[in-house]
């Protein structure tokens, strides 16, 4: 049996912005992703905090409209690079499993 994993809202919002290759409002993102307003706002705020997307706010009539766009992948701070772990000079003691009795000495 294969397990079906649905794409997360954050991944979907980022994919839609990359494919559009232009500025999009939240209403356009909601229509394109078919997610709720709260889910889309949470995704764009998360992506903005991680420098994956940017925003420009413009005053139009009596409302401020946010236009979202994709930043270059080099600025994306969501990936973490970890240096390769060096071998230890003194290896650590292995833990004894909690369910097994300790060996007698």
Buried (B, 14 or more C-beta within 10 A) or exposed (E): EEEEEEEEBBEBBBBBBEEBEEBBEBEBBBEBBEBEEEBBBBBBEBBBEBBBBBBEEEEEEEEEBBBBBBBEEEEBEEEEEEEEEEEEEEEEEEEEEEEEEEEEE
